[in-house]
């Protein structure tokens, strides 16, 4: 299961598993988001390399406009994946309260 939506404050919320099967849908959605983007990952259970690719492409697009990609409510598990891959140095990350 995977859901992606934008709330009234303009924050993108992702839920479930962002894997290779869901990456095209996530990319299509994120390509429509304006330059400044915050993604709430509180309900994200898993992210694969394909999901990391979606974030990287979105990051590059947003950076080309002089803005940033901000990830909030990132769980320890997801943050570990970012750390192992070096993505923690690319994104502005706000960890979830434990």
N, CA, C and O atoms as CSV, one atom per row, in Angstrom:
chain,resi,resn,atom,element,x,y,z
A,1,UNK,N,N,0.825,-1.177,0.000
A,1,UNK,CA,C,0.000,0.000,0.000
A,1,UNK,C,C,0.878,1.252,0.000
A,1,UNK,O,O,1.891,1.317,0.695
A,2,UNK,N,N,0.475,2.227,-0.779
A,2,UNK,CA,C,1.180,3.504,-0.826
A,2,UNK,C,C,0.170,4.603,-1.124
A,2,UNK,O,O,-0.662,4.474,-2.022
A,3,UNK,N,N,0.255,5.677,-0.366
A,3,UNK,CA,C,-0.576,6.855,-0.607
A,3,UNK,C,C,0.304,8.081,-0.606
A,3,UNK,O,O,1.280,8.157,0.141
A,4,UNK,N,N,-0.040,9.038,-1.441
A,4,UNK,CA,C,0.647,10.318,-1.482
A,4,UNK,C,C,-0.408,11.388,-1.732
A,4,UNK,O,O,-1.248,11.251,-2.621
A,5,UNK,N,N,-0.354,12.453,-0.938
A,5,UNK,CA,C,-1.344,13.530,-1.050
A,5,UNK,C,C,-0.730,14.813,-0.510
A,5,UNK,O,O,0.279,14.790,0.194
A,6,UNK,N,N,-1.354,15.924,-0.851
A,6,UNK,CA,C,-0.912,17.221,-0.352
A,6,UNK,C,C,-2.002,17.774,0.555
A,6,UNK,O,O,-3.182,17.746,0.207
A,7,UNK,N,N,-1.597,18.284,1.735
A,7,UNK,CA,C,-2.591,18.794,2.676
A,7,UNK,C,C,-2.837,20.291,2.471
A,7,UNK,O,O,-2.271,20.905,1.566
A,8,UNK,N,N,-3.679,20.861,3.312
A,8,UNK,CA,C,-4.069,22.267,3.177
A,8,UNK,C,C,-2.900,23.232,3.358
A,8,UNK,O,O,-2.936,24.350,2.844
A,9,UNK,N,N,-1.858,22.808,4.086
A,9,UNK,CA,C,-0.681,23.658,4.298
A,9,UNK,C,C,0.347,23.497,3.187
A,9,UNK,O,O,1.399,24.136,3.221
A,10,UNK,N,N,0.059,22.658,2.208
A,10,UNK,CA,C,0.981,22.446,1.103
A,10,UNK,C,C,2.058,21.409,1.388
A,10,UNK,O,O,3.030,21.306,0.640
A,11,UNK,N,N,1.897,20.643,2.458
A,11,UNK,CA,C,2.853,19.595,2.813
A,11,UNK,C,C,2.421,18.298,2.144
A,11,UNK,O,O,1.252,17.914,2.197
A,12,UNK,N,N,3.379,17.631,1.515
A,12,UNK,CA,C,3.120,16.349,0.878
A,12,UNK,C,C,3.267,15.257,1.938
A,12,UNK,O,O,4.293,15.175,2.613
A,13,UNK,N,N,2.243,14.426,2.080
A,13,UNK,CA,C,2.289,13.318,3.037
A,13,UNK,C,C,2.406,12.013,2.264
A,13,UNK,O,O,1.646,11.762,1.329
A,14,UNK,N,N,3.369,11.182,2.664
A,14,UNK,CA,C,3.532,9.863,2.065
A,14,UNK,C,C,3.244,8.809,3.120
A,14,UNK,O,O,3.564,8.978,4.296
A,15,UNK,N,N,2.634,7.719,2.675
A,15,UNK,CA,C,2.236,6.669,3.605
A,15,UNK,C,C,2.459,5.306,2.966
A,15,UNK,O,O,2.146,5.101,1.794
A,16,UNK,N,N,2.998,4.386,3.740
A,16,UNK,CA,C,3.164,3.012,3.263
A,16,UNK,C,C,4.560,2.731,2.758
A,16,UNK,O,O,5.548,3.101,3.392
A,17,UNK,N,N,4.640,2.068,1.603
A,17,UNK,CA,C,5.910,1.604,1.049
A,17,UNK,C,C,6.181,2.296,-0.278
A,17,UNK,O,O,5.426,2.147,-1.239
A,18,UNK,N,N,7.274,3.059,-0.315
A,18,UNK,CA,C,7.697,3.712,-1.557
A,18,UNK,C,C,8.767,2.834,-2.192
A,18,UNK,O,O,9.958,2.972,-1.914
A,19,UNK,N,N,8.308,1.922,-3.056
A,19,UNK,CA,C,9.206,0.962,-3.700
A,19,UNK,C,C,9.128,1.117,-5.215
A,19,UNK,O,O,8.511,2.057,-5.716
A,20,UNK,N,N,9.750,0.197,-5.939
A,20,UNK,CA,C,9.808,0.294,-7.403
A,20,UNK,C,C,8.419,0.303,-8.038
A,20,UNK,O,O,8.209,0.959,-9.058
A,21,UNK,N,N,7.483,-0.411,-7.450
A,21,UNK,CA,C,6.130,-0.456,-8.008
A,21,UNK,C,C,5.409,0.885,-7.868
A,21,UNK,O,O,4.566,1.227,-8.698
A,22,UNK,N,N,5.738,1.646,-6.821
A,22,UNK,CA,C,5.054,2.908,-6.550
A,22,UNK,C,C,5.851,4.128,-7.012
A,22,UNK,O,O,5.317,5.237,-7.034
A,23,UNK,N,N,7.104,3.943,-7.376
A,23,UNK,CA,C,7.969,5.064,-7.744
A,23,UNK,C,C,7.415,5.908,-8.898
A,23,UNK,O,O,7.442,7.135,-8.802
A,24,UNK,N,N,6.914,5.304,-9.983
A,24,UNK,CA,C,6.393,6.142,-11.074
A,24,UNK,C,C,5.227,7.036,-10.625
A,24,UNK,O,O,5.149,8.204,-11.007
A,25,UNK,N,N,4.337,6.481,-9.824
A,25,UNK,CA,C,3.194,7.254,-9.306
A,25,UNK,C,C,3.669,8.401,-8.417
A,25,UNK,O,O,3.176,9.524,-8.523
A,26,UNK,N,N,4.629,8.109,-7.540
A,26,UNK,CA,C,5.170,9.143,-6.648
A,26,UNK,C,C,5.875,10.227,-7.457
A,26,UNK,O,O,5.724,11.414,-7.169
A,27,UNK,N,N,6.645,9.821,-8.468
A,27,UNK,CA,C,7.366,10.800,-9.286
A,27,UNK,C,C,6.392,11.702,-10.033
A,27,UNK,O,O,6.572,12.919,-10.080
A,28,UNK,N,N,5.369,11.104,-10.611
A,28,UNK,CA,C,4.359,11.888,-11.333
A,28,UNK,C,C,3.703,12.910,-10.402
A,28,UNK,O,O,3.485,14.057,-10.789
A,29,UNK,N,N,3.393,12.492,-9.183
A,29,UNK,CA,C,2.780,13.400,-8.213
A,29,UNK,C,C,3.750,14.525,-7.840
A,29,UNK,O,O,3.381,15.699,-7.870
A,30,UNK,N,N,4.983,14.166,-7.491
A,30,UNK,CA,C,5.959,15.162,-7.038
A,30,UNK,C,C,6.378,16.113,-8.148
A,30,UNK,O,O,6.774,17.245,-7.871
A,31,UNK,N,N,6.296,15.676,-9.394
A,31,UNK,CA,C,6.617,16.567,-10.513
A,31,UNK,C,C,5.629,17.723,-10.609
A,31,UNK,O,O,5.929,18.741,-11.234
A,32,UNK,N,N,4.456,17.580,-9.998
A,32,UNK,CA,C,3.428,18.625,-10.033
A,32,UNK,C,C,3.513,19.583,-8.843
A,32,UNK,O,O,2.808,20.591,-8.802
A,33,UNK,N,N,4.377,19.266,-7.877
A,33,UNK,CA,C,4.504,20.082,-6.665
A,33,UNK,C,C,5.381,21.294,-6.960
A,33,UNK,O,O,6.406,21.173,-7.630
A,34,UNK,N,N,4.977,22.468,-6.459
A,34,UNK,CA,C,5.792,23.677,-6.680
A,34,UNK,C,C,7.207,23.532,-6.116
A,34,UNK,O,O,7.531,22.564,-5.429
A,35,UNK,N,N,8.030,24.524,-6.430
A,35,UNK,CA,C,9.457,24.453,-6.108
A,35,UNK,C,C,9.783,24.222,-4.638
A,35,UNK,O,O,10.654,23.405,-4.339
A,36,UNK,N,N,9.131,24.895,-3.726
A,36,UNK,CA,C,9.404,24.666,-2.305
A,36,UNK,C,C,8.584,23.473,-1.863
A,36,UNK,O,O,7.361,23.484,-2.001
A,37,UNK,N,N,9.224,22.447,-1.336
A,37,UNK,CA,C,8.503,21.214,-1.028
A,37,UNK,C,C,8.903,20.657,0.327
A,37,UNK,O,O,10.087,20.509,0.629
A,38,UNK,N,N,7.895,20.351,1.143
A,38,UNK,CA,C,8.088,19.644,2.398
A,38,UNK,C,C,7.336,18.326,2.286
A,38,UNK,O,O,6.167,18.290,1.899
A,39,UNK,N,N,8.026,17.242,2.632
A,39,UNK,CA,C,7.410,15.913,2.585
A,39,UNK,C,C,7.360,15.355,4.005
A,39,UNK,O,O,8.389,15.208,4.664
A,40,UNK,N,N,6.149,15.048,4.466
A,40,UNK,CA,C,5.939,14.455,5.785
A,40,UNK,C,C,6.018,12.942,5.637
A,40,UNK,O,O,5.213,12.325,4.940
A,41,UNK,N,N,7.011,12.356,6.313
A,41,UNK,CA,C,7.256,10.921,6.204
A,41,UNK,C,C,6.845,10.148,7.449
A,41,UNK,O,O,7.320,9.035,7.677
A,42,UNK,N,N,5.964,10.733,8.254
A,42,UNK,CA,C,5.551,10.092,9.509
A,42,UNK,C,C,4.976,8.699,9.283
A,42,UNK,O,O,5.187,7.808,10.105
A,43,UNK,N,N,4.257,8.496,8.189
A,43,UNK,CA,C,3.608,7.211,7.937
A,43,UNK,C,C,4.332,6.371,6.878
A,43,UNK,O,O,3.797,5.367,6.408
A,44,UNK,N,N,5.552,6.785,6.506
A,44,UNK,CA,C,6.317,6.007,5.535
A,44,UNK,C,C,6.974,4.827,6.239
A,44,UNK,O,O,7.743,5.010,7.182
A,45,UNK,N,N,6.670,3.617,5.779
A,45,UNK,CA,C,7.191,2.404,6.410
A,45,UNK,C,C,8.489,1.921,5.784
A,45,UNK,O,O,9.327,1.319,6.456
A,46,UNK,N,N,8.651,2.191,4.479
A,46,UNK,CA,C,9.782,1.615,3.747
A,46,UNK,C,C,10.064,2.478,2.531
A,46,UNK,O,O,9.148,3.024,1.916
A,47,UNK,N,N,11.342,2.597,2.191
A,47,UNK,CA,C,11.728,3.260,0.946
A,47,UNK,C,C,12.833,2.438,0.294
A,47,UNK,O,O,13.820,2.088,0.940
A,48,UNK,N,N,12.659,2.135,-0.990
A,48,UNK,CA,C,13.649,1.350,-1.738
A,48,UNK,C,C,14.576,2.295,-2.488
A,48,UNK,O,O,14.438,3.516,-2.405
A,49,UNK,N,N,15.520,1.716,-3.218
A,49,UNK,CA,C,16.413,2.542,-4.032
A,49,UNK,C,C,15.626,3.299,-5.092
A,49,UNK,O,O,15.995,4.415,-5.458
A,50,UNK,N,N,14.549,2.706,-5.588
A,50,UNK,CA,C,13.696,3.409,-6.562
A,50,UNK,C,C,13.040,4.624,-5.904
A,50,UNK,O,O,12.923,5.681,-6.524
A,51,UNK,N,N,12.619,4.473,-4.667
A,51,UNK,CA,C,12.046,5.594,-3.920
A,51,UNK,C,C,13.073,6.677,-3.661
A,51,UNK,O,O,12.759,7.865,-3.731
A,52,UNK,N,N,14.304,6.274,-3.361
A,52,UNK,CA,C,15.381,7.252,-3.186
A,52,UNK,C,C,15.617,8.011,-4.487
A,52,UNK,O,O,15.894,9.210,-4.474
A,53,UNK,N,N,15.506,7.305,-5.603
A,53,UNK,CA,C,15.660,7.951,-6.911
A,53,UNK,C,C,14.601,9.013,-7.148
A,53,UNK,O,O,14.893,10.072,-7.703
A,54,UNK,N,N,13.380,8.737,-6.732
A,54,UNK,CA,C,12.298,9.720,-6.844
A,54,UNK,C,C,12.649,10.975,-6.047
A,54,UNK,O,O,12.488,12.093,-6.537
A,55,UNK,N,N,13.125,10.788,-4.827
A,55,UNK,CA,C,13.497,11.940,-3.995
A,55,UNK,C,C,14.660,12.706,-4.612
A,55,UNK,O,O,14.681,13.937,-4.580
A,56,UNK,N,N,15.628,11.984,-5.174
A,56,UNK,CA,C,16.791,12.637,-5.778
A,56,UNK,C,C,16.379,13.473,-6.993
A,56,UNK,O,O,16.812,14.617,-7.137
A,57,UNK,N,N,15.548,12.904,-7.862
A,57,UNK,CA,C,15.081,13.668,-9.031
A,57,UNK,C,C,14.278,14.892,-8.604
A,57,UNK,O,O,14.419,15.963,-9.195
A,58,UNK,N,N,13.445,14.744,-7.590
A,58,UNK,CA,C,12.652,15.867,-7.087
A,58,UNK,C,C,13.560,16.921,-6.478
A,58,UNK,O,O,13.360,18.118,-6.681
A,59,UNK,N,N,14.552,16.473,-5.737
A,59,UNK,CA,C,15.528,17.386,-5.123
A,59,UNK,C,C,16.255,18.201,-6.196
A,59,UNK,O,O,16.387,19.418,-6.070
A,60,UNK,N,N,16.720,17.537,-7.235
A,60,UNK,CA,C,17.442,18.239,-8.306
A,60,UNK,C,C,16.558,19.277,-8.989
A,60,UNK,O,O,17.007,20.385,-9.281
A,61,UNK,N,N,15.297,18.916,-9.243
A,61,UNK,CA,C,14.380,19.862,-9.875
A,61,UNK,C,C,14.147,21.083,-8.987
A,61,UNK,O,O,14.157,22.219,-9.459
A,62,UNK,N,N,13.942,20.836,-7.719
A,62,UNK,CA,C,13.674,21.930,-6.780
A,62,UNK,C,C,14.910,22.801,-6.585
A,62,UNK,O,O,14.810,24.026,-6.511
A,63,UNK,N,N,16.072,22.164,-6.504
A,63,UNK,CA,C,17.325,22.921,-6.336
A,63,UNK,C,C,17.596,23.810,-7.549
A,63,UNK,O,O,18.161,24.894,-7.400
A,64,UNK,N,N,17.207,23.373,-8.737
A,64,UNK,CA,C,17.435,24.187,-9.936
A,64,UNK,C,C,16.646,25.492,-9.881
A,64,UNK,O,O,16.990,26.461,-10.558
A,65,UNK,N,N,15.592,25.512,-9.074
A,65,UNK,CA,C,14.806,26.726,-8.871
A,65,UNK,C,C,15.243,27.518,-7.659
A,65,UNK,O,O,14.591,28.492,-7.283
A,66,UNK,N,N,16.352,27.107,-7.038
A,66,UNK,CA,C,16.879,27.829,-5.887
A,66,UNK,C,C,16.167,27.524,-4.580
A,66,UNK,O,O,16.345,28.244,-3.598
A,67,UNK,N,N,15.366,26.471,-4.553
A,67,UNK,CA,C,14.623,26.105,-3.348
A,67,UNK,C,C,15.212,24.828,-2.748
A,67,UNK,O,O,16.252,24.343,-3.193
A,68,UNK,N,N,14.529,24.287,-1.727
A,68,UNK,CA,C,15.039,23.083,-1.085
A,68,UNK,C,C,13.928,22.067,-0.855
A,68,UNK,O,O,12.745,22.403,-0.819
A,69,UNK,N,N,14.343,20.830,-0.702
A,69,UNK,CA,C,13.439,19.737,-0.370
A,69,UNK,C,C,13.625,19.451,1.110
A,69,UNK,O,O,14.736,19.182,1.566
A,70,UNK,N,N,12.540,19.510,1.849
A,70,UNK,CA,C,12.589,19.309,3.299
A,70,UNK,C,C,11.793,18.060,3.644
A,70,UNK,O,O,10.649,17.909,3.215
A,71,UNK,N,N,12.394,17.168,4.415
A,71,UNK,CA,C,11.746,15.938,4.845
A,71,UNK,C,C,11.502,16.030,6.344
A,71,UNK,O,O,12.431,16.259,7.118
A,72,UNK,N,N,10.244,15.852,6.753
A,72,UNK,CA,C,9.906,15.977,8.179
A,72,UNK,C,C,9.319,14.673,8.700
A,72,UNK,O,O,8.848,13.826,7.942
A,73,UNK,N,N,9.364,14.542,10.037
A,73,UNK,CA,C,8.831,13.361,10.725
A,73,UNK,C,C,9.428,12.066,10.181
A,73,UNK,O,O,8.725,11.075,9.979
A,74,UNK,N,N,10.732,12.094,9.949
A,74,UNK,CA,C,11.453,10.940,9.414
A,74,UNK,C,C,11.770,9.983,10.568
A,74,UNK,O,O,12.377,10.376,11.564
A,75,UNK,N,N,11.351,8.730,10.421
A,75,UNK,CA,C,11.607,7.725,11.463
A,75,UNK,C,C,13.090,7.377,11.500
A,75,UNK,O,O,13.832,7.650,10.556
A,76,UNK,N,N,13.504,6.774,12.602
A,76,UNK,CA,C,14.897,6.353,12.738
A,76,UNK,C,C,15.255,5.365,11.632
A,76,UNK,O,O,16.334,5.452,11.046
A,77,UNK,N,N,14.365,4.437,11.348
A,77,UNK,CA,C,14.614,3.422,10.306
A,77,UNK,C,C,14.834,4.079,8.938
A,77,UNK,O,O,15.794,3.744,8.245
A,78,UNK,N,N,13.978,4.986,8.552
A,78,UNK,CA,C,14.116,5.662,7.260
A,78,UNK,C,C,15.356,6.546,7.269
A,78,UNK,O,O,16.064,6.625,6.265
A,79,UNK,N,N,15.625,7.205,8.379
A,79,UNK,CA,C,16.822,8.045,8.468
A,79,UNK,C,C,18.095,7.210,8.348
A,79,UNK,O,O,19.081,7.667,7.771
A,80,UNK,N,N,18.080,5.992,8.886
A,80,UNK,CA,C,19.230,5.094,8.728
A,80,UNK,C,C,19.488,4.800,7.254
A,80,UNK,O,O,20.638,4.758,6.816
A,81,UNK,N,N,18.425,4.597,6.497
A,81,UNK,CA,C,18.569,4.350,5.052
A,81,UNK,C,C,19.189,5.580,4.389
A,81,UNK,O,O,20.079,5.450,3.549
A,82,UNK,N,N,18.721,6.771,4.764
A,82,UNK,CA,C,19.306,7.998,4.217
A,82,UNK,C,C,20.787,8.100,4.586
A,82,UNK,O,O,21.608,8.496,3.759
A,83,UNK,N,N,21.122,7.747,5.808
A,83,UNK,CA,C,22.520,7.817,6.255
A,83,UNK,C,C,23.401,6.840,5.491
A,83,UNK,O,O,24.489,7.205,5.046
A,84,UNK,N,N,22.939,5.592,5.334
A,84,UNK,CA,C,23.714,4.570,4.631
A,84,UNK,C,C,23.970,4.955,3.182
A,84,UNK,O,O,25.021,4.643,2.622
A,85,UNK,N,N,23.001,5.633,2.583
A,85,UNK,CA,C,23.106,5.989,1.169
A,85,UNK,C,C,23.764,7.349,0.943
A,85,UNK,O,O,24.059,7.715,-0.194
A,86,UNK,N,N,23.995,8.098,2.025
A,86,UNK,CA,C,24.574,9.435,1.899
A,86,UNK,C,C,23.546,10.510,1.608
A,86,UNK,O,O,23.898,11.681,1.465
A,87,UNK,N,N,22.289,10.135,1.519
A,87,UNK,CA,C,21.235,11.097,1.224
A,87,UNK,C,C,20.999,12.065,2.384
A,87,UNK,O,O,20.407,13.129,2.201
A,88,UNK,N,N,21.461,11.694,3.567
A,88,UNK,CA,C,21.294,12.603,4.709
A,88,UNK,C,C,22.079,13.902,4.510
A,88,UNK,O,O,21.816,14.889,5.196
A,89,UNK,N,N,23.025,13.913,3.595
A,89,UNK,CA,C,23.792,15.126,3.314
A,89,UNK,C,C,23.139,15.979,2.223
A,89,UNK,O,O,23.546,17.119,1.997
A,90,UNK,N,N,22.129,15.427,1.552
A,90,UNK,CA,C,21.450,16.144,0.479
A,90,UNK,C,C,20.225,16.907,0.956
A,90,UNK,O,O,19.980,18.036,0.530
A,91,UNK,N,N,19.467,16.291,1.832
A,91,UNK,CA,C,18.179,16.832,2.221
A,91,UNK,C,C,18.222,17.500,3.586
A,91,UNK,O,O,19.057,17.181,4.433
A,92,UNK,N,N,17.308,18.427,3.774
A,92,UNK,CA,C,17.057,18.974,5.108
A,92,UNK,C,C,16.110,17.982,5.778
A,92,UNK,O,O,14.974,17.805,5.339
A,93,UNK,N,N,16.586,17.336,6.844
A,93,UNK,CA,C,15.824,16.264,7.488
A,93,UNK,C,C,15.482,16.639,8.919
A,93,UNK,O,O,16.341,17.061,9.694
A,94,UNK,N,N,14.219,16.477,9.250
A,94,UNK,CA,C,13.738,16.682,10.620
A,94,UNK,C,C,13.222,15.334,11.121
A,94,UNK,O,O,12.256,14.798,10.579
A,95,UNK,N,N,13.864,14.787,12.155
A,95,UNK,CA,C,13.499,13.484,12.667
A,95,UNK,C,C,12.171,13.541,13.418
A,95,UNK,O,O,11.804,14.565,13.993
A,96,UNK,N,N,11.466,12.418,13.398
A,96,UNK,CA,C,10.217,12.295,14.148
A,96,UNK,C,C,10.533,12.256,15.635
A,96,UNK,O,O,11.598,11.790,16.040
A,97,UNK,N,N,9.619,12.741,16.431
A,97,UNK,CA,C,9.765,12.629,17.878
A,97,UNK,C,C,9.638,11.160,18.257
A,97,UNK,O,O,8.728,10.466,17.802
A,98,UNK,N,N,10.548,10.699,19.084
A,98,UNK,CA,C,10.521,9.276,19.477
A,98,UNK,C,C,9.596,9.031,20.620
A,98,UNK,O,O,9.459,7.893,21.070
